Amino acid sequence: MEWNELLCGDRIRSIAKKEGSSDLRSEFEKDYHRIIGSASFRRLQDKTQVFPLDQSDFIRTRLTHSLEVSSFCKSLGQNISRKILTEIKDEKFEPSYQQDICDILQCAGLLHDIGNPPFGHFGETVIRQWFKENLPKLKVPAEGVFERIKGSGYVDEDGKVPLMEILNLQMQKDFYHFEGNTQALRVVSKLHYLVDEHGMNLTKGLLATIIKYPVSSLDVDKDSPDICRHKMGYYYADKDIFEDIEKSCGLNGRRHPLTYILEAADDIAYRTADIEDAYKKGKISYGLLVRELEKMAYADQSDPIYRQLIDTLKYRFGKGIEQGVNDPGEYAVQNWIIAVQGRLIYLATDSFAEHYKEIMDGSFGQELLEGTEGKHIVDALGEIAIKYVFNSEQILKIEVCADNILSYLLDRLVPAAIYYDTNIKSKPIDSRMISFVSDNYKRIYHIYSKGKSEDEKLYLRLLLVTDYVCGMTDSYAKRLYQELNGLT
């Protein structure tokens, strides 16, 4: 892979440059302003990071998390670019690329969660599980639209045919492997309907960076040693866009090098933020954090990293007492988090430099922090968060509520979408349900379904549902559920 191709500033829809324009921004700087001004980005302020529907002004949302990831991305981009120039001395890496890399990564940090459904990663799980349980059960009348299937042996005594016999395997697996990461590409390249059907029409270098997994749902292999195959990166419906991006950036099936940096920034941000938010919520105390780290140090006495973490945390506590702060524990945890973040950024930078050749030839198949002391740090923080936050009664109760809300909406919306835009007579309730879907999303459906087969139109109508649900904020999903069930 070559940097001059990887940093592709072209867009899906080319824009003619005006002569004498006073706009001195680079294409990647223009991307930043398109993202910041979008409704999709603003909606992240009401989407879960860790604590769903939390009323605290301090606790992070997807918006504040994305801003932090963006900041870490830029820092990593600066550090890594400097190493490429001064230590690796890649002759094909021009000094001007440093700014482009920082701008792309800053934007990628803002976008990396823009496709996430309400209620965080648990929302993704609910959507996947719903389709795994229900898609095999769904049927549609063969009469009319699917007339060609009559006589195929798939039609039951009621004249209906299973959707599984209409949708091809990739279409089916798109829903079984549903991911917010995959939805992000769809949001920015299509669903953000402002000017036309090309969404935000961002640069291809940026779009390539946010595609974490350059494989389709057919090629997902969670057991593969190559992390690039653990999840899908694009829908069947967006294959043409993916292939255009891949060709323009010279990827040839490989992950964009900047994606490793984005992923590291995300890990650093959420692993450390989870601990700080948990402290603010009273789920973790200074003493408890010390005790948990002490247990890890005792269990693995050969690894000095745990003792270093403990010593740094205790040192910060002592500094808080010296300065006479009201809560030395809070002072210690917050300042310790900053120190840990700095250490992880340093380790990720070194790892990128160490594995530069494999990253650039596409053979690197792990996270940047893998094999470094940083992996021990993020794993330790993750274990503590799972034990005291994600398995807490408060979170579990809200996740049960989230399951009820999203399952109910899918129960009602999917049958309605199946009959939408067909000559098949549907129930009166179906037309009412489909009326709730954004006109913009329906417009995108009609644009991209034009001239398509009835099979693909059916698939696109199912995507219409996931598009609508993923666009919901936590509060909107909860409110819609309550209104439809007469609970308000």
C-alpha positions in Angstrom: 0.0 0.0 0.0 1.2 3.5 -0.8 0.4 6.6 1.2 -0.4 8.7 -1.9 -3.3 6.4 -2.6 -4.2 5.7 1.1 -4.8 9.4 1.7 -7.2 9.7 -1.2 -9.0 13.0 -1.2 -11.6 12.0 -3.9 -15.3 11.7 -3.1 -17.9 9.2 -4.3 -19.6 12.1 -6.0 -16.9 14.3 -7.4 -17.2 18.1 -6.8 -15.9 20.6 -9.3 -13.5 23.0 -7.8 -14.4 26.6 -8.3 -11.8 28.9 -9.8 -10.7 31.7 -7.5 -12.3 30.0 -4.5 -11.2 31.5 -1.1 -11.7 28.2 0.7 -8.2 27.2 1.7 -9.2 24.1 3.6 -8.0 20.7 2.5 -10.5 18.1 1.5 -10.1 16.3 4.9 -10.7 19.6 6.8 -13.9 20.0 4.9 -14.9 16.5 6.0 -14.6 17.7 9.6 -17.1 20.5 9.2 -19.6 18.2 7.3 -19.5 15.7 10.2 -19.8 18.3 13.0 -22.8 19.9 11.3 -24.7 16.7 10.8 -27.8 15.6 12.6 -26.4 12.0 12.8 -23.4 13.3 14.8 -25.6 15.4 17.1 -27.8 12.4 17.9 -24.8 10.8 19.6 -25.4 13.0 22.6 -28.4 10.9 23.5 -26.9 7.4 22.8 -25.4 5.2 25.5 -21.8 4.8 26.1 -21.9 2.8 29.4 -24.9 4.0 31.4 -28.1 4.1 29.4 -30.5 7.1 29.9 -28.3 8.5 32.6 -29.2 12.0 33.7 -25.7 13.0 35.0 -24.0 15.8 33.2 -20.6 14.1 33.8 -21.2 10.6 32.6 -20.1 10.1 29.0 -22.4 9.6 26.0 -21.5 8.4 22.6 -20.9 12.0 21.6 -18.4 12.8 24.4 -16.8 9.5 23.9 -16.4 10.2 20.1 -14.8 13.6 20.9 -12.3 11.9 23.1 -11.5 9.2 20.5 -11.0 12.0 18.0 -8.6 13.7 20.3 -6.6 10.5 20.9 -6.6 9.8 17.2 -5.1 13.1 16.4 -2.4 12.7 19.1 -1.5 9.2 17.8 -1.5 10.5 14.2 1.0 13.3 15.1 3.3 10.9 17.0 3.2 8.1 14.4 3.8 10.5 11.5 6.8 12.0 13.2 8.2 8.5 13.8 7.7 7.6 10.1 9.5 10.8 9.1 12.4 10.7 11.6 13.0 7.1 12.6 11.4 4.8 9.9 12.4 7.3 7.2 10.0 6.0 4.6 11.1 7.8 1.5 7.6 7.8 0.0 6.1 9.4 3.1 6.0 13.2 2.4 6.0 15.7 5.3 2.7 17.1 4.1 1.1 13.7 4.8 1.4 14.3 8.6 -1.4 16.9 8.5 -3.6 14.9 6.3 -3.3 11.9 8.5 -4.1 13.9 11.6 -7.2 15.4 9.8 -8.4 12.0 8.6 -8.0 10.4 12.1 -9.7 13.3 13.8 -12.7 12.9 11.6 -12.6 9.1 11.9 -12.8 9.4 15.7 -15.9 11.5 15.4 -17.5 8.9 13.0 -16.5 5.6 14.5 -19.8 5.1 16.5 -22.1 7.1 14.3 -23.9 3.9 13.1 -24.5 2.5 16.6 -28.1 1.7 17.6 -29.7 3.0 20.8 -28.6 1.3 24.1 -25.0 0.8 23.2 -23.4 -2.5 22.2 -26.3 -4.3 23.8 -28.6 -2.8 21.2 -26.5 -4.4 18.5 -26.8 -7.8 20.3 -30.6 -7.4 20.5 -30.9 -6.7 16.7 -28.7 -9.6 15.7 -30.5 -12.0 18.0 -33.9 -10.8 16.8 -33.1 -11.6 13.2 -31.5 -15.0 14.1 -34.7 -16.0 15.9 -37.3 -14.4 13.5 -35.9 -14.2 10.0 -36.3 -18.0 9.5 -39.9 -17.8 10.6 -41.0 -14.9 8.3 -43.0 -15.6 5.2 -44.5 -13.5 2.4 -47.3 -14.4 -0.1 -46.0 -15.8 -3.3 -48.9 -14.4 -5.3 -48.0 -11.3 -7.3 -44.6 -10.0 -6.4 -43.0 -13.4 -5.9 -45.0 -15.2 -8.5 -41.9 -16.8 -9.9 -41.5 -18.9 -6.8 -44.9 -20.6 -7.2 -44.4 -24.2 -8.1 -40.9 -24.2 -6.7 -41.9 -26.4 -3.7 -41.1 -23.7 -1.2 -44.7 -22.4 -1.1 -46.8 -23.6 1.8 -50.6 -24.5 1.9 -51.4 -20.8 2.6 -49.6 -19.7 -0.5 -46.6 -18.2 1.4 -42.9 -18.6 0.9 -40.2 -18.2 3.6 -38.0 -15.1 3.3 -35.0 -17.4 3.6 -35.9 -18.8 0.1 -36.0 -15.3 -1.3 -33.0 -13.6 0.2 -29.5 -14.8 -0.9 -27.1 -16.0 1.8 -25.2 -12.7 2.1 -28.4 -10.8 2.5 -29.4 -13.1 5.4 -26.0 -13.0 7.0 -26.0 -9.2 6.9 -28.7 -9.2 9.6 -27.2 -12.1 11.5 -23.9 -10.2 11.8 -25.4 -6.8 12.2 -22.8 -4.2 13.4 -22.8 -0.6 14.3 -19.4 -0.3 12.5 -21.0 -1.5 9.3 -23.9 0.8 9.7 -21.5 3.8 10.1 -20.5 3.5 6.4 -24.1 3.3 5.4 -25.0 6.4 7.4 -22.3 8.7 6.0 -22.4 7.4 2.4 -26.2 7.2 2.0 -28.6 7.9 4.8 -27.5 11.5 5.7 -29.7 12.9 3.0 -28.9 16.6 2.7 -28.0 17.3 -0.9 -28.5 13.9 -2.6 -28.3 10.1 -2.1 -24.5 10.2 -1.4 -24.9 11.1 2.2 -22.2 13.4 3.6 -20.1 12.6 0.5 -16.9 12.3 2.5 -13.4 11.6 1.2 -12.5 8.0 0.3 -9.4 8.1 2.5 -11.7 8.8 5.5 -14.3 6.2 4.5 -11.6 3.6 4.1 -10.3 4.4 7.6 -13.7 3.8 9.3 -14.1 0.4 7.6 -12.6 -1.7 10.4 -13.3 -5.1 8.8 -12.7 -5.2 5.0 -14.9 -8.4 4.5 -18.5 -9.1 3.8 -20.8 -11.0 6.1 -20.0 -14.2 4.0 -16.3 -14.0 5.1 -16.7 -13.3 8.8 -14.6 -15.7 10.8 -14.5 -14.9 14.5 -11.9 -17.6 15.1 -9.5 -16.2 12.6 -6.1 -15.1 13.9 -6.6 -12.0 11.7 -8.8 -9.5 13.5 -9.8 -7.9 10.2 -12.1 -10.9 9.6 -13.8 -11.0 13.0 -16.8 -8.8 11.9 -18.3 -7.6 8.6 -17.3 -4.3 7.2 -20.1 -3.6 4.6 -23.6 -4.7 3.6 -24.5 -6.4 0.4 -26.4 -3.2 -0.4 -23.2 -1.1 -0.1 -20.8 -3.4 -2.0 -20.3 -1.0 -4.9 -19.3 1.8 -2.5 -16.9 -0.5 -0.7 -15.3 -1.6 -3.9 -14.9 2.0 -5.1 -13.3 3.0 -1.9 -11.0 0.0 -1.8 -9.8 0.5 -5.4 -9.3 4.2 -5.0 -7.2 3.7 -1.9 -5.2 0.8 -3.2 -6.3 -1.6 -0.4 -6.9 -4.8 -2.4 -8.7 -6.5 0.5 -6.5 -5.2 3.2 -7.3 -2.9 6.2 -6.3 0.7 5.9 -3.2 1.4 8.1 -5.0 4.3 9.8 -7.7 1.9 11.0 -5.3 0.4 13.4 -4.7 3.8 14.9 -8.5 4.5 15.1 -9.1 1.2 16.9 -6.3 1.8 19.4 -7.7 5.3 20.2 -11.1 3.8 20.7 -9.7 1.2 23.1 -7.7 3.7 25.1 -10.7 6.0 25.4 -13.4 3.6 26.5 -11.3 1.4 28.7 -10.1 4.4 30.8 -13.4 6.3 30.6 -15.4 3.3 31.9 -13.3 3.4 35.1 -13.7 7.1 35.6 -17.5 7.1 34.9 -17.9 4.1 37.3 -16.1 6.1 40.0 -18.5 9.0 39.5 -21.5 6.6 39.7 -20.2 5.1 42.9 -19.6 1.7 41.4 -15.9 1.8 42.0 -14.0 3.5 44.9 -10.3 4.4 45.1 -9.8 1.6 47.7 -11.6 -1.0 45.6 -9.5 -0.1 42.5 -6.3 -0.5 44.5 -7.5 -3.9 45.9 -8.4 -5.2 42.5 -5.1 -4.2 41.1 -3.4 -5.8 44.1 -5.1 -9.1 43.3 -3.9 -8.9 39.7 -0.3 -8.2 40.9 -0.5 -11.1 43.3 -1.9 -13.5 40.6 0.9 -12.5 38.2 3.9 -11.6 40.2 6.2 -11.9 37.2 4.5 -8.9 35.5 5.6 -5.6 37.0 2.9 -3.6 35.2 0.3 -4.1 37.8 2.7 -2.9 40.6 3.5 0.2 38.5 -0.3 0.9 38.1 -0.7 0.6 41.9 2.2 2.8 42.7 1.1 5.5 40.3 -2.4 5.4 41.7 -1.2 5.6 45.3 1.2 8.4 44.4 -1.7 10.4 42.9 -3.7 9.8 46.1 -0.8 11.2 48.2 -0.6 14.3 46.0 -4.3 14.8 46.5 -3.8 14.8 50.3 -0.8 17.2 50.0 -2.9 19.6 48.0 -5.8 19.4 50.5 -8.5 18.4 47.9 -11.9 17.4 49.3 -11.8 14.0 47.7 -8.3 12.6 47.3 -9.7 9.4 45.9 -11.4 11.2 43.0 -8.3 13.3 42.5 -6.2 10.2 42.4 -8.4 8.2 40.0 -8.9 11.1 37.5 -5.2 12.0 37.4 -4.2 8.3 37.2 -6.5 7.8 34.2 -4.7 10.7 32.4 -1.3 9.1 33.2 -2.6 5.7 31.9 -3.9 7.3 28.7 -0.5 8.9 28.1 1.2 5.6 28.6 -1.1 3.7 26.2 -0.7 6.4 23.5 3.1 6.0 23.8 2.8 2.2 23.6 0.5 2.3 20.6 2.8 4.7 18.8 5.8 2.4 19.3 3.8 -0.7 18.2 2.8 1.0 14.9 6.5 1.9 14.2 7.6 -1.6 15.2 5.1 -3.3 12.9 5.2 -0.7 10.1 6.3 -3.1 7.4 3.5 -5.6 8.2 0.9 -2.9 8.5 1.8 -1.4 5.1 1.9 -4.8 3.3 -1.4 -5.8 4.9 -0.1 -8.8 6.8 -0.6 -7.4 10.3 -3.6 -9.0 11.8 -3.8 -7.9 15.4 -4.4 -4.8 17.6 -1.6 -2.3 18.1 -1.6 -2.9 21.8 -1.4 -6.7 21.4 1.9 -8.0 22.7 2.7 -4.9 24.7 2.3 -4.0 28.3 -0.6 -1.9 27.1 -2.6 -5.1 26.5 -2.2 -5.9 30.2 -3.4 -2.5 31.1 -6.5 -2.4 29.0 -7.4 -6.0 30.0 -7.0 -5.1 33.6 -9.3 -2.1 33.3 -11.7 -4.2 31.3 -11.9 -6.9 33.9 -12.7 -4.4 36.6 -15.3 -2.6 34.5 -17.1 -5.9 33.7 -17.1 -7.0 37.3 -18.4 -3.8 38.9 -20.1 -1.9 36.1 -21.5 -4.1 33.3 -22.7 -6.8 35.6 -24.3 -4.3 38.0 -28.0 -4.5 38.7 -28.6 -1.0 37.3 -27.1 -1.9 33.9 -28.7 -5.3 33.7 -32.2 -3.9 34.4 -31.8 -1.3 31.7 -30.5 -3.9 29.3 -33.7 -6.0 29.9 -35.7 -2.9 29.2 -33.7 -2.2 26.0 -34.4 -5.8 24.9 -38.1 -5.3 25.3 -38.1 -1.9 23.5 -36.0 -2.9 20.5 -37.6 -6.4 20.1 -41.1 -4.8 20.2 -40.2 -2.2 17.6 -38.7 -4.9 15.3 -41.7 -7.1 15.9 -43.9 -4.3 14.5 -41.7 -2.7 11.9 -40.3 -5.7 10.0 -43.7 -7.2 9.0 -44.8 -3.7 7.9 -41.6 -3.2 5.8 -42.1 -6.6 4.1 -45.3 -5.4 2.5 -44.2 -1.8 1.9 -43.9 -0.8 -1.8 -45.5 -3.9 -3.0 -48.9 -4.8 -4.5 -49.6 -7.2 -1.6 -52.4 -6.1 0.7 -51.1 -5.5 4.2 -52.8 -5.0 7.6 -54.0 -1.4 8.4 -51.5 -1.4 11.3 -48.6 -2.0 8.9 -49.1 1.2 7.0 -49.3 3.1 10.2 -46.1 1.6 11.5 -44.2 2.4 8.2 -45.4 6.0 8.4 -43.2 6.5 11.4 -40.0 5.8 9.4 -38.2 8.9 8.3 -39.1 10.3 4.9 -35.4 10.6 4.2 -34.8 6.9 4.8 -37.7 6.0 2.6 -36.4 8.3 -0.1 -33.0 6.6 0.0 -34.8 3.2 -0.2 -36.7 4.3 -3.4 -33.5 5.7 -5.0 -31.5 2.6 -4.5 -34.3 0.1 -5.1 -35.1 1.5 -8.5 -34.5 -1.1 -11.2 -33.6 -3.8 -8.6 -35.1 -7.3 -8.5 -38.0 -7.9 -6.1 -35.6 -10.1 -4.0 -33.2 -7.2 -3.5 -36.1 -4.8 -2.9 -37.2 -7.0 0.0 -33.7 -7.0 1.4 -33.6 -3.2 1.1 -36.9 -2.9 2.9 -35.5 -4.9 5.8 -32.5 -2.6 5.8 -35.0 0.3 5.9 -36.0 -1.0 9.3 -32.5 -1.3 10.7 -31.7 2.1 9.3 -34.6 3.6 11.2 -33.9 1.8 14.4 -30.2 2.6 14.4 -31.0 6.3 13.8 -33.0 6.4 17.0 -31.6 7.9 20.2 -32.1 6.1 23.5 -34.8 8.6 24.6 -36.7 8.4 21.3 -36.7 4.6 21.2 -38.0 4.5 24.8 -40.6 7.2 24.2 -41.9 5.6 20.9 -42.2 2.3 22.7 -44.2 3.9 25.6 -46.5 5.8 23.2 -47.2 2.7 21.1 -48.1 0.8 24.3 -50.2 3.5 25.8 -47.7 4.0 28.7 -47.6 7.8 28.6 
